[in-house]
Amino acid sequence: MSQHHKINYIEIPVKAMASSKAFFRKVFGWEFVDYGDDYAAITGAGIDGGLFVSENYVAVENGSVLLVLYSDDLVQSQKDIEAAGGKIKVPTFEFPGGKRFHFCDRNGNEYAIWSDK
């Protein structure tokens, strides 16, 4: 089954990484893989995701959960988003494992879409 345009990853903004990891570890048994001081991937939560320090990222200004979708063709997905009235908020950037960009729907809700291709 194709993963194209399926919910693939959820990012949760936090104000303090250490205490947030301790909370989720204690309450839910989640484990984490650290990628620097400002990002930790979540393992054992039932869906892939991560915690990020929200003061260091403009992408989620209101401190909401960031829904991350996967794309087989990031360029075409961006064209489709813009053609449907969506706005690109954060241009495509590279990270270990792929590329992604952030966009807003017509309601101003922010999402991210990534690809490893």
FIKOLKOL-454266 format. One line per field, with one value per residue (C-alpha): residue number from 1; y, z, x. Coordinates in Angstrom, 3 decimals, m for minus. Layout:
% residues N
seq: (NUM, ...)
yy: (Y, ...)
zz: (Z, ...)
xx: (X, ...)
END
This chain:
% residues 117
seq: (1, 2, 3, 4, 5, 6, 7, 8, 9, 10, 11, 12, 13, 14, 15, 16, 17, 18, 19, 20, 21, 22, 23, 24, 25, 26, 27, 28, 29, 30, 31, 32, 33, 34, 35, 36, 37, 38, 39, 40, 41, 42, 43, 44, 45, 46, 47, 48, 49, 50, 51, 52, 53, 54, 55, 56, 57, 58, 59, 60, 61, 62, 63, 64, 65, 66, 67, 68, 69, 70, 71, 72, 73, 74, 75, 76, 77, 78, 79, 80, 81, 82, 83, 84, 85, 86, 87, 88, 89, 90, 91, 92, 93, 94, 95, 96, 97, 98, 99, 100, 101, 102, 103, 104, 105, 106, 107, 108, 109, 110, 111, 112, 113, 114, 115, 116, 117)
yy: (0.000, 3.400, 5.857, 8.823, 11.593, 9.433, 10.744, 9.606, 11.517, 13.811, 16.466, 17.807, 21.180, 21.365, 24.187, 22.053, 18.878, 17.039, 17.433, 16.672, 13.446, 12.481, 13.092, 11.022, 8.290, 8.031, 8.285, 6.397, 4.452, 6.232, 6.154, 8.742, 9.095, 12.489, 14.556, 17.421, 19.420, 20.601, 17.433, 13.898, 11.203, 9.230, 5.429, 3.076, 5.462, 3.623, 6.242, 7.813, 11.283, 13.644, 16.340, 19.701, 22.806, 25.289, 28.475, 27.488, 26.817, 29.306, 26.530, 26.060, 29.503, 28.605, 25.512, 23.041, 19.490, 19.417, 16.827, 15.521, 13.752, 11.686, 12.329, 10.172, 13.396, 16.476, 18.882, 17.735, 17.828, 21.456, 22.319, 20.600, 22.402, 25.805, 25.056, 24.248, 27.567, 26.444, 28.670, 27.573, 28.678, 27.128, 26.418, 22.972, 22.158, 19.093, 17.116, 13.753, 11.298, 13.543, 16.890, 18.672, 21.896, 23.397, 24.736, 26.203, 25.186, 27.780, 27.939, 28.831, 25.401, 24.411, 21.039, 19.586, 17.181, 15.232, 12.746, 10.537, 10.651)
zz: (0.000, m0.960, 1.787, m0.558, 1.255, 4.341, 7.880, 8.617, 11.556, 14.351, 16.003, 19.455, 20.563, 24.102, 26.194, 28.002, 26.427, 29.510, 31.632, 28.661, 27.873, 31.557, 31.594, 28.502, 29.559, 33.019, 31.953, 28.638, 28.566, 25.446, 24.648, 22.712, 20.302, 20.709, 17.700, 19.437, 22.351, 20.565, 18.992, 20.157, 18.049, 19.860, 19.883, 21.291, 20.905, 18.159, 15.491, 14.510, 15.856, 17.767, 20.416, 19.515, 21.537, 20.214, 21.099, 18.589, 15.655, 13.805, 12.068, 14.846, 16.235, 18.405, 19.999, 18.300, 17.209, 13.715, 11.399, 8.985, 5.771, 3.433, m0.322, m3.148, m5.130, m2.995, m5.950, m7.285, m3.791, m3.422, m6.799, m5.803, m2.443, m4.047, m6.804, m4.125, m2.357, 0.226, 1.135, 1.598, 5.042, 5.233, 1.915, 1.245, 3.395, 3.857, 7.077, 7.845, 5.902, 3.441, 2.576, 3.675, 3.569, 5.678, 4.337, 5.578, 4.406, 3.651, 7.383, 8.359, 9.882, 9.441, 8.170, 6.947, 4.093, 3.585, 1.254, 1.326, m2.473)
xx: (0.000, 1.344, 2.227, 1.707, m0.208, m0.826, m0.301, 3.202, 4.634, 3.483, 5.639, 4.796, 6.172, 7.554, 8.952, 11.564, 12.948, 14.238, 11.110, 8.847, 10.695, 10.540, 6.779, 6.009, 8.425, 6.855, 3.212, 3.204, 6.482, 7.718, 11.423, 13.399, 16.293, 17.951, 18.966, 20.704, 19.295, 16.133, 14.720, 13.945, 12.295, 9.598, 9.686, 7.091, 4.118, 2.210, 3.033, 6.327, 6.871, 9.090, 9.293, 10.802, 11.568, 9.018, 10.899, 13.586, 11.273, 9.118, 7.165, 4.621, 3.987, 1.013, 2.490, 0.154, 0.858, 2.334, 0.788, 3.423, 2.400, 4.555, 4.838, 6.166, 6.734, 7.401, 7.527, 4.152, 2.616, 3.696, 2.163, m1.097, m1.208, m0.688, m3.216, m5.818, m5.236, m2.694, 0.251, 3.848, 4.999, 8.472, 10.215, 11.661, 14.673, 16.844, 17.269, 18.891, 16.752, 14.965, 13.419, 10.256, 8.317, 5.529, 2.266, m1.004, m4.449, m7.126, m7.968, m4.416, m3.694, m0.065, 1.150, 4.413, 5.000, 8.223, 9.861, 12.907, 13.109)
END
